[in-house]
Amino acid sequence: MLRKLLSLGALAVAMAASAFSYQVNVALSVDDEGAMAYLTNYDNGAKLDSALVENAQLCFEGQLPQAVVARLVIDGNRRAVFFLEEGTIAIDEEGTASGTALNDRMVEFETTVLTPLVAEYRSATSEEQQEDVYNRYNEAVTKFTDENIHNLIGYYLFCGNVSSMEMDEINRYIALEPSLGQSQRVQNAIASIERKAATSEGCHYTDFEINGQKLSDYVGRDGHYLIVDFWASWCGPCMRQLAVLKEIYAQYHDRGVDVLGVAVWDEPDATRQAIVSHELPWPCIIDAQTIPTDLYGIQGIPCILIIAPDGTIISRDKQGDELKADVAKIFGE
């Protein structure tokens, strides 16, 4: 969670009534020489400016009608996210932007508040200490967000956390700053939260079809319960849960529990290799990409569901011992 908060997302918002001038100087390595670079609008991906890397340096100069949060993309690879506002902005090799008011304010907050808390969390010797630091970290972020809700910093922090917020909190921020609700990222996050609520425990599953394979082809087959594992071959936590699922499968498959893998956000060949290398004994829907994750409001994987024979979701987002316990409950154990 701490790492996620440190890499919070951002978006474009109206910040000025008239056009402003900017210059962005980026320090790079010789490995980037000759690459094409773009500044893009973080909120919608629109290209704002382009330049060529020369002598390990990159310079953007131009005008915009309003300040935005921008992402630097070099040779197709995402780099720094920063506040593109009036003035001269310097981005170092670590991706830190400085030289203008909001960028400097954000750097100061990260270096004087967040970084020490991260160090304290890492050096904590007990779960109680970690929980205390975690709470103070979130309190600091919330306070800083509230203090800056009417500028890009507030949007930056809000949009990085919106997907994990309750709707009451989201609505509180939109009431404070109505333009938040106009952001594409915020609208997407709210839609995702609503879809997650509609596919939570106690709700009926939502069907989808990938290359002729439907989820409904597996739900309730032979009156069995179905565990659906949304995963990817590159995902470390997903790989760890495969061992848990194998244990559950070995213990309960003959008693009426099936498993279905659904590979998302992954290359099909990589998925196939993982299926073989991990010797998965259950079927897998390959190359699902974002279709099911959008439908189910999934923000991170693995996401594991248990669907009853009648189509009711009886467990969601459980892992390890909690997942085992939910399966055991099916049999009154």
C-alpha angles and dihedrals in degrees: 000000000000091000091048091052091050091056096045118169125240143194145203120272136170109267108157138039095218138032119284134197125238140182122195119192116191126194112215141168127255088255088075095053113137095008122139114241132195139192109218134187105254093211099057107004095244114157113247103176142349137207141165123247109243127176090354088298133110127194130184121188128176150098133273132187092229140014116260142177105255136194123216112224120187121187089340094308120118114237133162126003113207146150111277101206138140115304139036115315124195121202116194128208090270090059096250115146123210143156102078132076102258096037091051092047091052093048091050091051093049095046099041101035115016102037094053090048091051090051090049091050092051092050095046113121099202140040089243091058091047091050091050092052091044091054093047090049092054091044090053092050092048092049092048091047092052092048091053102033092122095054137053094274092061091049090046093056097037095053092048091058103030095097091060096045129100116245092249090060093045091051090049091058094044089051089053093047113016094189088072089075090058093062116108090218093053092047090050091049093050091049089050092051090050092050091049090052090050091054099041128117111306094027128106115257120256115235125226137175128221119183092334095315118114129196087226089063087072105032114102094357108168088352092293130147113244127218110201116200116195103198148143133216093237093052113102096197089049090056091050091052091053088072090052092048091049090054092049092046093051092049101041111021094092088048094057110282120124129187127214124187119210112193112212133178090010142114110254094229091051090050092051092049091051092050090054097041093049092041094227109195096199131075121266132203105222131209096016090145111171100339098094095031090056092047093049098037091240113175098174141015148272092050111173127192132186112208121194120224090260091057098257117140105232099173135025135177096003122141139180116352092359091058091047090051092053091052091048090053089062088067096038093252 
